[in-house]
Amino acid sequence: MVLPIVAYGDPVLRKKAVAIDKDYPHLDKLIEDMFETMEKSKGVGLAAPQINKSIRLFIIDSTKMYDDEEKDKGFREVFINAEMIKETGDEWKYEEGCLSIPNIREDVHRKAKIKIKYYDRNFKKHEKEFDDMNARVIQHEYDHIEGKLFIDHIKPLKRSLLKGRLEKISKGDVDVSYKMKFPKK
């Protein structure tokens, strides 16, 4: 089932999400719904706060970030109760966007490598390192469960220039091709 994505301005996007256990109600269905929602909205990641659930869960499908000959560099994974261990390497910029902030893209600087621990959908514990686009997508989604948005990483002047557009998004005055929930509509 495709779920509505929460738009910028909703308080759930600014809360630090809470950990869950393997008995979280209907977890498998929620994960499947999140993948379906992400695919319908043409995203590469989706965090539970974006579907109005303040829990430490996000999903990734970074295969879309790579050309056909590099598809094997991407991966599809569920991250539950993730904890960032470290971010290393040189910062590099890349133009990011967000399903909760449609039609706005900005350059964001992030570290090139990360080490993260998390549980997968079967509650098997992992501790892994990621780099390049995979690291970036994880960092973006991890920010969501920490109550942060990609626009928090841009310069204050640039953010202030976006204020009017962000307010319009909150009110639902935006053209999107996927289901959304607007806090001020």
VOBA-1610 file (N, C-alpha, C; in pm, whole numbers, padded with zeros to 5 digits, always signed):
BEGIN
Met+00085-00117+00000Met+00000+00000+00000Met+00090+00124+00000Val+00059+00217-00088Val+00134+00341-00095Val+00085+00434+00017Leu+00180+00482+00096Leu+00149+00568+00210Leu+00176+00714+00175Pro+00104+00807+00237Pro+00132+00948+00210Pro+00263+00990+00277Ile+00340+01070+00206Ile+00466+01121+00259Ile+00440+01254+00328Val+00493+01266+00448Val+00475+01387+00529Val+00560+01499+00470Ala+00498+01616+00454Ala+00566+01732+00396Ala+00640+01814+00500Tyr+00735+01891+00451Tyr+00811+01984+00534Tyr+00716+02065+00623Gly+00756+02085+00746Gly+00676+02163+00840Gly+00605+02078+00942Asp+00591+01949+00915Asp+00526+01860+01011Asp+00625+01831+01124Pro+00582+01844+01250Pro+00673+01823+01363Pro+00738+01684+01368Val+00676+01583+01311Val+00734+01447+01315Val+00872+01444+01247Leu+00893+01532+01151Leu+01021+01535+01080Leu+01134+01593+01165Arg+01099+01657+01275Arg+01201+01720+01361Arg+01222+01646+01494Lys+01150+01535+01513Lys+01166+01456+01635Lys+01277+01354+01618Lys+01350+01329+01726Lys+01445+01217+01724Lys+01361+01090+01742Ala+01371+00999+01646Ala+01288+00879+01646Ala+01331+00781+01755Val+01236+00696+01795Val+01261+00599+01903Val+01289+00460+01846Ala+01369+00384+01921Ala+01404+00247+01882Ala+01281+00157+01891Ile+01284+00052+01811Ile+01176-00047+01813Ile+01237-00185+01837Asp+01151-00283+01867Asp+01199-00420+01879Asp+01132-00506+01773Lys+01170-00633+01769Lys+01118-00721+01663Lys+00969-00745+01673Asp+00908-00710+01787Asp+00763-00727+01804Asp+00684-00603+01765Tyr+00749-00506+01700Tyr+00677-00387+01657Tyr+00560-00432+01568Pro+00439-00381+01594Pro+00321-00430+01521Pro+00331-00416+01369His+00307-00525+01301His+00298-00530+01155His+00424-00476+01086Leu+00540-00506+01141Leu+00666-00453+01090Leu+00692-00494+00945Asp+00671-00622+00913Asp+00694-00667+00775Asp+00606-00592+00676Lys+00480-00574+00710Lys+00387-00500+00622Lys+00432-00355+00608Leu+00473-00294+00718Leu+00521-00155+00714Leu+00642-00142+00621Ile+00735-00234+00631Ile+00854-00231+00545Ile+00815-00245+00399Glu+00726-00340+00369Glu+00680-00357+00230Glu+00610-00231+00180Asp+00526-00172+00264Asp+00456-00048+00226Asp+00556+00066+00203Met+00661+00071+00284Met+00762+00175+00266Met+00836+00157+00134Phe+00872+00034+00098Phe+00938+00011-00031Phe+00845+00050-00146Glu+00719+00011-00136Glu+00623+00046-00241Glu+00607+00197-00252Thr+00599+00265-00138Thr+00585+00411-00136Thr+00708+00477-00197Met+00827+00430-00159Met+00951+00486-00212Met+00960+00468-00363Glu+00923+00350-00410Glu+00931+00323-00554Glu+00831+00407-00633Lys+00708+00418-00581Lys+00605+00499-00650Lys+00644+00646-00658Ser+00717+00694-00557Ser+00756+00835-00553Ser+00894+00857-00614Lys+00952+00750-00668Lys+01081+00755-00736Lys+01195+00801-00645Gly+01190+00755-00520Gly+01296+00785-00424Gly+01400+00675-00420Val+01511+00703-00351Val+01617+00603-00332Val+01630+00566-00184Gly+01553+00633-00101Gly+01551+00604+00041Gly+01424+00662+00101Leu+01383+00606+00215Leu+01264+00656+00284Leu+01279+00620+00432Ala+01255+00720+00516Ala+01263+00698+00660Ala+01122+00700+00719Ala+01104+00623+00827Ala+00972+00612+00890Ala+00912+00748+00928Pro+00990+00846+00977Pro+00929+00976+01007Pro+00861+01040+00884Gln+00908+01007+00765Gln+00849+01062+00644Gln+00710+01004+00615Ile+00676+00896+00682Ile+00541+00840+00667Ile+00467+00849+00801Asn+00510+00947+00881Asn+00443+00984+01006Asn+00460+00881+01118Lys+00574+00812+01118Lys+00605+00717+01225Lys+00741+00754+01282Ser+00743+00799+01405Ser+00867+00844+01468Ser+00943+00726+01529Ile+00984+00635+01441Ile+01060+00516+01483Ile+01190+00510+01403Arg+01290+00441+01458Arg+01422+00434+01396Arg+01424+00324+01290Leu+01366+00356+01177Leu+01356+00265+01063Leu+01371+00345+00936Phe+01460+00300+00848Phe+01466+00357+00714Phe+01506+00249+00616Ile+01475+00273+00490Ile+01505+00179+00383Ile+01586+00249+00275Ile+01661+00171+00201Ile+01749+00222+00095Ile+01736+00132-00027Asp+01735+00194-00145Asp+01758+00121-00269Asp+01846+00210-00355Ser+01976+00198-00337Ser+02070+00287-00405Ser+02106+00239-00546Thr+02047+00129-00591Thr+02079+00080-00726Thr+02044+00184-00831Lys+01945+00270-00802Lys+01903+00372-00899Lys+02004+00485-00911Met+02100+00490-00819Met+02200+00597-00819Met+02317+00565-00913Tyr+02321+00445-00964Tyr+02435+00401-01046Tyr+02391+00372-01188Asp+02484+00392-01282Asp+02460+00357-01421Asp+02446+00206-01434Asp+02391+00163-01549Asp+02368+00019-01570Asp+02492-00066-01547Glu+02608-00020-01594Glu+02730-00099-01579Glu+02784-00098-01436Glu+02728-00013-01350Glu+02771-00007-01210Glu+02661-00047-01111Lys+02553-00104-01161Lys+02438-00139-01075Lys+02477-00222-00953Asp+02579-00306-00970Asp+02619-00393-00860Asp+02680-00316-00742Lys+02711-00188-00760Lys+02762-00105-00650Lys+02649-00064-00556Gly+02525-00061-00607Gly+02410-00023-00526Gly+02359-00140-00444Phe+02269-00111-00353Phe+02212-00218-00271Phe+02075-00175-00221Arg+02001-00273-00173Arg+01866-00254-00119Arg+01868-00313+00022Glu+01832-00230+00122Glu+01845-00276+00259Glu+01746-00205+00351Val+01717-00271+00461Val+01635-00216+00569Val+01728-00188+00685Phe+01716-00069+00744Phe+01797-00029+00859Phe+01703-00004+00978Ile+01719-00083+01083Ile+01638-00068+01204Ile+01732-00033+01319Asn+01692+00067+01398Asn+01770+00111+01515Asn+01915+00142+01480Ala+01936+00204+01366Ala+02071+00236+01321Ala+02140+00335+01415Glu+02270+00314+01428Glu+02356+00405+01504Glu+02481+00432+01422Met+02505+00560+01392Met+02624+00598+01318Met+02744+00584+01411Ile+02843+00510+01368Ile+02965+00491+01448Ile+03066+00600+01414Lys+03090+00619+01283Lys+03180+00727+01244Lys+03159+00764+01098Glu+03196+00888+01068Glu+03194+00941+00933Glu+03336+00992+00907Thr+03397+00945+00799Thr+03536+00979+00772Thr+03556+01016+00626Gly+03679+01052+00593Gly+03713+01084+00455Gly+03685+01230+00424Asp+03719+01267+00304Asp+03698+01405+00260Asp+03549+01431+00240Glu+03509+01554+00270Glu+03371+01593+00239Glu+03361+01616+00088Trp+03247+01579+00033Trp+03222+01607-00108Trp+03077+01652-00122Lys+03054+01736-00219Lys+02920+01791-00235Lys+02845+01718-00346Tyr+02716+01714-00326Tyr+02627+01651-00422Tyr+02491+01716-00403Glu+02420+01734-00512Glu+02288+01796-00505Glu+02186+01694-00454Glu+02132+01720-00335Glu+02035+01630-00273Glu+01895+01689-00282Gly+01799+01599-00278Gly+01659+01636-00269Gly+01595+01546-00165Cys+01467+01566-00140Cys+01398+01489-00038Cys+01251+01478-00074Leu+01194+01360-00056Leu+01051+01341-00087Leu+00962+01428+00001Ser+01008+01464+00121Ser+00930+01551+00210Ser+00945+01699+00176Ile+01041+01729+00089Ile+01065+01868+00045Ile+01071+01867-00107Pro+00958+01842-00173Pro+00960+01823-00319Pro+01002+01948-00395Asn+01067+01925-00507Asn+01106+02028-00602Asn+01212+02124-00551Ile+01281+02088-00444Ile+01394+02167-00396Ile+01515+02074-00391Arg+01622+02118-00454Arg+01747+02042-00453Arg+01859+02140-00421Glu+01951+02099-00335Glu+02063+02184-00296Glu+02188+02101-00277Asp+02303+02164-00297Asp+02431+02099-00271Asp+02449+02078-00122Val+02484+01956-00086Val+02509+01921+00053Val+02647+01857+00061His+02726+01899+00158His+02858+01841+00183His+02845+01731+00288Arg+02896+01614+00255Arg+02896+01502+00349Arg+03029+01429+00339Lys+03064+01359+00446Lys+03185+01278+00446Lys+03169+01161+00350Ala+03281+01115+00296Ala+03280+01012+00191Ala+03255+00869+00242Lys+03290+00844+00369Lys+03278+00707+00422Lys+03207+00709+00557Ile+03134+00602+00582Ile+03067+00588+00711Ile+03083+00446+00764Lys+03070+00434+00893Lys+03059+00304+00959Lys+02933+00313+01043Ile+02845+00215+01027Ile+02714+00219+01092Ile+02678+00081+01144Lys+02608+00077+01256Lys+02554-00051+01303Lys+02403-00041+01300Tyr+02339-00154+01271Tyr+02194-00157+01254Tyr+02145-00301+01255Tyr+02014-00314+01262Tyr+01950-00444+01245Tyr+01880-00445+01110Asp+01881-00559+01042Asp+01807-00572+00917Asp+01662-00611+00947Arg+01586-00640+00845Arg+01442-00668+00865Arg+01417-00795+00946Asn+01516-00883+00955Asn+01504-01005+01035Asn+01566-00989+01174Phe+01600-00867+01209Phe+01664-00831+01336Phe+01799-00901+01353Lys+01868-00918+01240Lys+02007-00964+01244Lys+02094-00838+01253Lys+02187-00837+01350Lys+02271-00720+01373Lys+02385-00715+01272His+02413-00592+01223His+02522-00569+01127His+02604-00450+01175Glu+02730-00452+01140Glu+02817-00336+01153Glu+02895-00330+01024Lys+02870-00226+00944Lys+02927-00221+00809Lys+02981-00082+00777Glu+03069-00081+00678Glu+03120+00044+00624Glu+03063+00062+00484Phe+03034+00187+00452Phe+02982+00223+00319Phe+03057+00346+00271Asp+03062+00364+00140Asp+03126+00484+00086Asp+03046+00537-00033Asp+03093+00649-00084Asp+03037+00713-00203Asp+02886+00735-00192Met+02813+00700-00299Met+02669+00728-00302Met+02593+00648-00197Asn+02637+00526-00171Asn+02570+00446-00068Asn+02579+00516+00068Ala+02697+00566+00101Ala+02714+00639+00228Ala+02626+00763+00231Arg+02620+00834+00121Arg+02540+00958+00115Arg+02392+00929+00138Val+02339+00830+00072Val+02197+00797+00088Val+02168+00756+00233Ile+02256+00676+00291Ile+02239+00635+00430Ile+02245+00757+00522Gln+02341+00846+00501Gln+02353+00966+00584Gln+02225+01050+00576His+02171+01065+00456His+02048+01143+00438His+01933+01081+00516Glu+01914+00950+00502Glu+01804+00884+00572Glu+01829+00877+00722Tyr+01954+00857+00761Tyr+01987+00857+00904Tyr+01953+00992+00967Asp+01980+01099+00894Asp+01941+01233+00944Asp+01793+01236+00980His+01709+01175+00898His+01564+01175+00924His+01530+01114+01060Ile+01595+01005+01097Ile+01562+00944+01226Ile+01623+01021+01343Glu+01710+01116+01310Glu+01769+01205+01411Glu+01695+01339+01417Gly+01592+01355+01334Gly+01515+01479+01334Gly+01578+01591+01252Lys+01663+01553+01157Lys+01731+01651+01072Lys+01685+01637+00928Leu+01701+01746+00852Leu+01667+01746+00709Leu+01789+01793+00630Phe+01793+01760+00502Phe+01910+01797+00423Phe+01931+01948+00418Ile+01824+02025+00430Ile+01839+02171+00426Ile+01912+02224+00550Asp+01922+02143+00655Asp+01997+02184+00774Asp+02147+02188+00744His+02189+02127+00634His+02331+02121+00598His+02371+02233+00502Ile+02277+02317+00462Ile+02313+02425+00370Ile+02333+02555+00448Lys+02396+02649+00384Lys+02428+02777+00450Lys+02300+02850+00489Pro+02304+02921+00604Pro+02186+02993+00652Pro+02126+03090+00550Leu+02209+03160+00475Leu+02157+03254+00375Leu+02076+03179+00270Lys+02130+03069+00222Lys+02060+02988+00121Lys+01928+02937+00178Arg+01931+02891+00304Arg+01808+02842+00369Arg+01704+02954+00380Ser+01749+03074+00413Ser+01653+03185+00425Ser+01591+03220+00289Leu+01667+03201+00183Leu+01613+03226+00049Leu+01508+03122+00010Leu+01512+03007+00074Leu+01416+02900+00045Leu+01290+02910+00131Lys+01288+03002+00227Lys+01180+03009+00326Lys+01041+03014+00262Gly+01022+03096+00163Gly+00892+03108+00097Gly+00850+02979+00028Arg+00943+02915-00040Arg+00912+02788-00107Arg+00879+02679-00006Leu+00952+02679+00107Leu+00926+02580+00211Leu+00789+02600+00273Glu+00750+02725+00291Glu+00618+02756+00347Glu+00508+02708+00252Lys+00529+02727+00123Lys+00432+02679+00023Lys+00417+02527+00030Ile+00529+02457+00047Ile+00524+02311+00058Ile+00439+02272+00179Ser+00461+02337+00293Ser+00384+02308+00415Ser+00234+02324+00393Lys+00197+02419+00309Lys+00056+02448+00283Lys-00003+02361+00171Gly+00082+02281+00107Gly+00033+02196-00001Gly+00032+02265-00135Asp+00094+02381-00144Asp+00101+02457-00268Asp+00225+02413-00346Val+00221+02286-00389Val+00333+02226-00460Val+00279+02117-00552Asp+00343+02101-00665Asp+00300+02001-00762Asp+00384+01874-00745Val+00321+01767-00700Val+00390+01639-00682Val+00309+01527-00745Ser+00380+01419-00781Ser+00314+01306-00846Ser+00289+01191-00750Tyr+00308+01214-00620Tyr+00285+01109-00520Tyr+00201+01165-00406Lys+00146+01072-00326Lys+00060+01110-00214Lys+00140+01178-00105Met+00086+01292-00057Met+00153+01364+00051Met+00052+01407+00157Lys+00104+01433+00277Lys+00027+01487+00388Lys+00091+01621+00424Phe+00012+01728+00414Phe+00064+01863+00436Phe+00018+01916+00572Pro+00112+01967+00654Pro+00077+02009+00789Pro-00012+02133+00798Lys-00007+02218+00697Lys-00082+02345+00705Lys-00195+02353+00603Lys-00237+02240+00551Lys-00344+02239+00450Lys-00479+02219+00515
//
